[in-house]
Amino acid sequence: MKGVYTNPRFFLAMTVMLAMAAALVQAQATRVGFYARTCPRAESIVRSAVQSHFRSNPNIAPGLLRMHFHDCFVQGCDASILIDGPNTEKTAPPNRLLRGYEVIDDAKTQLEAACPGVVSCADILTLAARDSVFLTRGINWAVPTGRRDGRVSLASDTTILPGFRESIDSQKQKFAAFGLNTQDLVALVGGHTIGTSACQLFSYRLYNFTNGGPDPTINPAFVPQLQALCPQNGDGSRRIDLDTGSGNRFDTSFFANLRNGRGILESDQKLWTDPSTRTFVQRFLGERGSLPLNFNVEFARSMVKMSNIGFTITMKGAYTNPRFFLVMTVMLAMAAALVQAQGTRVGSTVQSHFRSNPTIAPGLLRMHFHDCFVQGCDASILIDGPNTEKTAPPNIMLRGYELEAAGPGVVSCADILTLAARDSVFLVNILLYFLNHILLKVLSINATADYVFHTVEAQILGQPQNPIPIAHLNPNPPT
């Protein structure tokens, strides 16, 4: 391989392969208007479905917003939270009280009738979250679409979700892991301006929190009201507005309640008690002396950032995507293989013997290994005579000596053996499989990145290929 890197053909191949890898990874990026040609009514169908359910049950709006948040924080915004089955995300404790699944099902049914196999559930959920904010008199923003649905859903992965008792430092760390900063944290938690919480998630703050009394960060005048709503040993499933006095309207009242010690969840109230987040609460409230921030605008901006977790927009982002490294590993191997396959004398000689006797490949690989472990890779294993390495018991059964004529008078036998070992690996179909059975096959039918990744990953992990048709795996090829 060291020699390959100095070959001009290698750099030409790598230029092409790098561009292909970047294109495959970047093909996952979302964009506004993704369905403009393939399903022009996609967004209006989703909004209509959300509106229909919202009319009969306004609580559906915060439910969908929470569901989107919980989906995005676990393996990206891939709708894996919708997957049924034992030990899936849906069954995990943080998700058991979520609501709104029927809205996604309804929208999906309508979209399948209008545009079969086109719109992903991940995009439906993202659009539904935006529409939920709009229907509760919040901002309406342009949603980038083009997500792919996930196929893996594990309850154990939900530990990444911030908890209702979590410290601000811990919350910031979890958000930062997805490229979200402190302002994003405060803005997104501000989504609690709509919706409710079960008493069981905060009633511990009302009784025997410290020294037999309630949580001191709760406004003392507010405690009796909460205790009346959630009596000790009462119904833990009873639901209370997270934004007292404005639970059905998307506004800044939630932040005003935090300032006044009227936050319901402990993790919410900490946005005010922690100086690093209090600054943003004050800015969203437009307090005197602070640089004002428009909550609706910043919430929409943070939602777009969050909804792109797991996706790449630029080449810089591609380098942090695990799939990019998977693709590049394959591409690098293929580029080297392309250079190697140009017909070198050693390669053609190995290939000639391999055709008539495939067992020559492991023989040459073993011979190279045995040679290198004795005084280095110097081809001393090829020397004839009594008591030479060739006659030693570990080497008696080796095969492949007939390749010695591959480079008469010019190339050292040590290099011939090293090259032959490399060519043997190539010929037993490791790299050839990727070239002929994955990439060329996929490119010839114009499939996109998901199928490439899925197929390559399945082969590396030794799993059978997914029998789902390519049209279903990737119904929206990038344009």
N, C-alpha and C positions, 0 to 999 in steps of 0.2 A: 504493500500500500504506500510506503514511503516514496517509491519510485513513481507511483501513479500521480502523486501530487505535483510532480514537475512536468507532467505531460500536458501540453496545451489542450489536447482533446478533453482532458479531465475538466479543465476550467470551463471549456465550452459546454460540456455536458452539465456541469454543476450550475452554470448560469441559467440554463433551461430548467433544470430540476428545482432550483431555488424559486424561480418565478412560478413554477407549477405548484410548489408546496405553499407558497404565499397565497396564490390564487385559491387553492383548496381551502386553506384556513380562513382567508378573508371572505370567502363565499358565504360564511356563516353570519356575516354582519347584517344587522337589521337596518331597515330604512323606511322612511315615511312613504306610504303609497305602494308598498310591496305587492299588494293584490289589485292594483289599479287595472291591470289587463286581465289577470286570471280569474278574479272574482270582484268586480267593481262594487258590488253591494255588500261586501263583507262587513264593513264597519257599521253600516246602517242596520244590517240584520242583527248584529250583536246588540247595538243600542236599543233596538225595538224589543228584543227579548228581555233585556235588563229593565226597561221601562215598564213592560207588562207585569213583571214580577214585583217591581218596586211599588206599583199602584196598590197591589193587594197586601204587600208586606214591606214597608220602608226599611225594616231591619236587614233586608237583603243587601243593601248598599254597603254598610260597614263590614258585613260578612264577606263580601267579595273582595273588598280592599285588604282585609286581613289575610284572606286565602292567597292572594297574589304575593303579599309580603312573605308569608311562610313558604310559599313555593320557591320564590327567588333565592332565599337564603339557604336553600338546601340543593346543592348541585346546579344552581342557576335556574332561570325562569323557563322550565321545560315541562310544566304541567304534571310532573311526577306526583304531585300531591293528589291528583285525581285518580290514580291507579288503585283499584280495589284489590283486596287479598290480605292474608295474614301478614303481620309485621311490615306493612307498608307505611309510608309517611302518614297516610290518612288515619291510621290506628294509633299513632304516637300521642302521648298525653297532651302536648301543646296544641294538637290539631283536633282533638275529639269534640271540641265545642264549636268548631267552624261551621258556617252555614253558607248556602248558596250553590251547592253542587247541582241542584236541579236547574238553575239558570244556565249553567255551562252546558248541561245536557240538552236543554231546549234550544239554545243558540246553535249547538253543533248539529242537531237534527235539521234545523232550518237551512244551515249552510250546506249540509250534505245534499239536500234537495236542490239547492240552487247551484252549487259548485262542488260536485263530488270529489273528495280526495284532495282538496286544495288548501283549506285553511286549517292550521294546526290548533289544537286545544290550548297550547301555550299562548298563542296570539289571542285566542278568544278570551282567556282569563285576563290577559294584560289589558285588552280593550274594555272588558267589563269593569275592571278596577277604575279605569279613567272615567267611564260613564257613571259609575257609582258616585264619584266625587262631584261630577257635573250635576247629577240629579239631586244632590243635597245642597245645591246652590254654591258649589265651589267652581274652580276654574276648569275650562275645557282646553286640552292641549293636544298637539299632534303626537300620535303614538307611532314610533318606529315598529314595523312588524317584519316577519320573516323568520320567526323562531321555529325550531323543530321540537317535536314532542320527545320526552325522555322515555326510556323503557325500563329504567331501574328505579325502584322506590323502596327505601329501607327506613324503617322507624328509627333505627339506631343513628341515622344521619341527622336527625332533628335536634341533637344536642347543641348544634351551632346556633339555634334560635335563642335570642335574648330572653331571659326569664323575668317574671314580674317582681322579683326581689333583687335583680342584678345591679351591681354597682355601675356607676358611670364609666369608670376605667375599663371594666370588662366589656360594657356595651361598645365603647369606642374601639376597643381591640377587635371585636367581632365585625363591626362595620368597616374598619380599616382593612380588614382581610379581603374585602370585596371592592376596595378602592373608594369607599365612602368616607367622607370626613366628618368632623364634629357638627358642622352646619347641616349636613345631610341627615345625621342622626336626629338632631332636634326637629328638623322639618318633617321627617318621616314619622317619628313618634307623634308629631302633631296631628297625624291622621286619626288619633284617638279623639279628635274633636267630634267624630260621629261614632256611634256604637255604644255597646254596653259591656260590663264585666260581671261575671258571676260572683256572688258574695264570698264564695270559698277562696277566691283569689286575693282578697284583701281584708277580710274580716279579722284576721289575726292582728291587724294594726289597731283594732278598736278595743281589744281586751288583753290585758296582761302583756303588753308589748315591752314596756320597760317599767320596772318597779311597781307592777300591778296596774299600770295605767295605759292609756292609748299611746300611739306613736306621737312623740312631741312635735313632729313636723306637720301634723294635721292641725288646722285652726281649731282651737278649743270650742268655738261656737258651732263648728261643723260636726263635731263628734256625735252629739245627741241625735242629729238628723240621720247620720249613717247608722248608728246603733238601732234606731227605730226601723230602718229599712233592712238591716241585717242583724237581727238579734243573736246573741250568743247561743250556740247550739240550735240555731234556726235552720231554715232551708238554704243550704249552700248553693243551690242551683238558681236561686232568685237572681235576676239580672238588674243592674243599676247603671244609669248613664255614666260613662267615663267623663263626660263634659257636663257637669251639673248645670241645668238651666238651658242648655243648648245642644242636647244630644243628637238632634236630627238635622243640624245645620253645620255645614263646613265653614268654620270661621276661626277667629283667633281667641274666642272665649276660653278654649282649653288652656291656653297660655296664661290668661288672666286668672283662671282658677288656680294654676300652679303658683303664681305669685301670691295669691291670697291663702295658700295653705289648704286648698280644696282639691288637690289631686287624689284620685281614687287609688291607683296602683302605686306601690312604693317606688317602683322603677321610674314612673312618671314624675312623681314629686321630686325625685332626685335631680331632675333637669333644672330645678330652681335652686336646690340646696348646694349643688356643685358649681363652683365659680366658672369652670370651663364651659359649661353649657348654659348657665344663667345668662351670660352675655347675649347668646342668640335668642333666648326667650324674650329678653328685653328689646332686642332689635325687631323681632317679629311683632311685638306690642307697640313699637314706635315710641318707646319711652324717651323722655327728654334727656339729652346728653348722650344718647346712643345713635349710631348710624342706622337709620331705619332699613328694614328689609320687608319686601312684600311677601307675606307668607304664601299666598296662592301661587305666585310666580315661582318662588323658590321650591315649594313643594312639588310642582310639576317638573322642575329641572331635576330634582333629586329622584323623582319617580322614574324619569327616563334613564338616569344613571343606573338605578337599581335594576330596572327591567332589562338592562344589557349585561347583567352579570353572566359570565360564561360565554360572551360573544366578543369578537374582535372587530374593531373599526379601522385600525391602521396597522401598518407593518410593525410598528413599535409594540402594539398590543399583541401581535401574532407571536412575538418571541416569548411572551409569558404564557402562552396557551399550551398545555401539555400535549394536545393533539399535533401542534406544530412540530414538536420534537419527535413525535412518532413518525409523522410524515417525512421529516428531514432525515431521520435515521434510515428509512427505506430509500429515500431519494439518494442519499450519499452512497449507500451500498450499490444502488442501481447505476449511478454515475461511474463508479469504479468498475462495475461490471461491463459497462458500455466500452470503456477504454480497453479493458482486458480482452473483450471479445473482438478486438480488431484483427486478430489472427496472428499473434506472436508465434514464433517457432515452438517455444515450449508449450504454449497453450494448445496449438494444433497437434503436437505430438501426443500430449496427454489425452486429448480428445480422441485421437485415432485409436489409441490403446483402450480407452474407455468404452468405445463402441463395441469392440470385440470381447472385452472383459471388464464389466463394471466394478469388479472387486479390486481393480487396480487403484481406485480412488482411496479407499481406506488404507490400502497398503502404503501408498505414498505419504499419506498424512501421518501414519505411525512411524514410518522411516524418518521423516523430518523431525518428529518429536524425539525419537531415540538418538538422532544425530546431535541435536542441540543440547541435550542433557549430558553429553559426554564431550568435554573440552569445547563447547560452543558449536555453533552451526557452521562447521567447516568441511562437511562432506567426508569426514574421516570414516564414516560408516560404509563408504563405497570401496574402500581399499581392500584389495584381495590379499590373501596370504594366510599362513598359519598364525593363530592366536591374535588375529585382528578383531576389531569390533564386530565385523560381519559374522564371525564364527562363534560369537558368544551366545549362550542359550537364549537370552531375551530377544536376539535378533535372527535366530535361525529361520523363523517362520515368516520373516518379512518378505514382501514382494514389490516389484516395480523397478528393479535394477536396470531393466532393458531401456529405460529412458536416458541413459547416460549419453547417447549420441545426439541429443537435442541441440547442443551448441558447440560443435567441434572447434577447438583452437581459439575460441573467443570468450565464451561465457564460462565462468567457473562452475564446477560441479556443485558447489555449495549453493550458488544462486539458482541453478537448474532445479535442485531439490526443493528449495524454498518456494520457487514459482510453481513447481508441480504440485506441492501441497495446497497452495492457494487455489490452483485450477481444479484440484480434486473436489474441494468444497463447493466450488462454483458448479461443477458438473453434476453433483448429486442433487441439484434442483433447489437449493435454498434460495439463491438470488433469482434464478431463472423462474421460479414459481411466481415471485412478486412481479417480475417483469411481464411474463406472458399470461398469467392467470388472474392478475388483479388489475394492475394499472392499465394495460393495453385493453383488456376486456371492458373495464369501466369507461375509459375514454372513448372507446369505439361506439358505445351506446349512449354517450352523452349524459351519463349519470353524474351526480355532483358529490360534494365532499362527504356527506353522511354515509353514502354507500361505501366509499373508499375506506373511511375510518372503520366502519362496522366490519367490513370484510377483513381488513388487515388485523384489527384487534382480535377478531375471532380466530384467525390463523395463529397469531402469536400465542394466544391463550389456549390453543388446542380445542376450540369450541367449534361446533358445526355452524355453517353459515345460516343466517336468518332466512327462512323460506318466504318471508313477506316480499311481495313484488316490489321492484324498485320504484314503481309509480307511487306506491303507498309510502315508502320510506322517504321519498323526497319529491313531493308532488309539485314543488314550485322552483324549478331551476332558475338560478340567478340570471338576470338579463343585463 
